[in-house]
């Protein structure tokens, strides 16, 4: 990415775009990991299921933090 873009092209400042992107990525990752947990559980791989579940919790935590920060910045 260019270190020159600060919203002239997108109409959204980089830091604001980055926060929206981060939140969406965390939510998307949490959804994807749900399937991974189920796959591991179906195959009886508890260790892998636990790893994916832990990663899912962390993604959910990141999403919640991102949503809270977005809400605060949008004045809600």
C-alpha positions as CSV (number, residue, x, y, z in Angstrom):
1,X,0.0,0.0,0.0
2,X,1.0,3.5,-0.6
3,X,2.2,5.5,2.4
4,X,0.5,8.5,0.7
5,X,-3.1,7.5,0.9
6,X,-4.9,9.3,3.7
7,X,-8.4,9.2,2.4
8,X,-8.2,11.2,-0.8
9,X,-9.0,8.2,-3.0
10,X,-11.4,6.3,-0.7
11,X,-13.0,9.2,1.1
12,X,-12.1,7.4,4.4
13,X,-9.0,8.1,6.4
14,X,-6.7,5.1,6.6
15,X,-7.0,4.7,10.4
16,X,-10.8,4.6,10.2
17,X,-10.8,2.2,7.2
18,X,-8.3,0.0,9.1
19,X,-10.6,-0.1,12.1
20,X,-13.6,-1.1,10.0
21,X,-11.4,-3.7,8.2
22,X,-10.0,-5.1,11.4
23,X,-13.5,-5.5,12.9
24,X,-14.8,-7.2,9.8
25,X,-11.8,-9.5,9.6
26,X,-12.2,-10.6,13.2
27,X,-15.9,-11.3,12.7
28,X,-15.2,-13.3,9.5
29,X,-12.4,-15.2,11.2
30,X,-14.6,-16.2,14.1
31,X,-17.2,-17.5,11.7
32,X,-14.6,-19.5,9.7
33,X,-13.1,-20.9,12.9
34,X,-16.5,-22.3,13.9
35,X,-16.4,-24.7,11.0
36,X,-12.8,-25.6,11.8
37,X,-13.8,-26.5,15.4
38,X,-16.6,-28.6,14.1
39,X,-14.4,-30.4,11.6
40,X,-11.8,-31.2,14.4
41,X,-14.5,-32.4,16.8
42,X,-16.1,-34.6,14.1
43,X,-12.7,-36.3,13.6
44,X,-12.2,-36.6,17.4
45,X,-9.2,-34.3,17.5
46,X,-9.7,-32.5,20.8
47,X,-6.3,-30.8,20.8
48,X,-7.0,-29.2,17.4
49,X,-10.6,-28.3,18.3
50,X,-9.3,-26.6,21.4
51,X,-6.7,-24.6,19.4
52,X,-9.4,-23.4,17.0
53,X,-11.8,-22.6,19.8
54,X,-9.2,-20.5,21.5
55,X,-8.4,-18.7,18.3
56,X,-12.1,-18.1,17.8
57,X,-12.5,-16.6,21.3
58,X,-9.6,-14.3,20.5
59,X,-11.1,-13.2,17.2
60,X,-14.4,-12.6,18.9
61,X,-12.7,-10.5,21.5
62,X,-11.0,-8.5,18.8
63,X,-14.3,-8.0,17.0
64,X,-16.0,-6.8,20.2
65,X,-13.2,-4.4,20.9
66,X,-13.4,-3.1,17.3
67,X,-17.2,-2.7,17.5
68,X,-17.0,-0.8,20.8
69,X,-14.4,1.6,19.4
70,X,-16.4,2.1,16.2
71,X,-19.5,2.8,18.2
72,X,-17.7,5.3,20.4
73,X,-16.2,7.1,17.4
74,X,-19.6,7.2,15.7
75,X,-21.1,8.8,18.8
76,X,-23.3,6.0,20.0
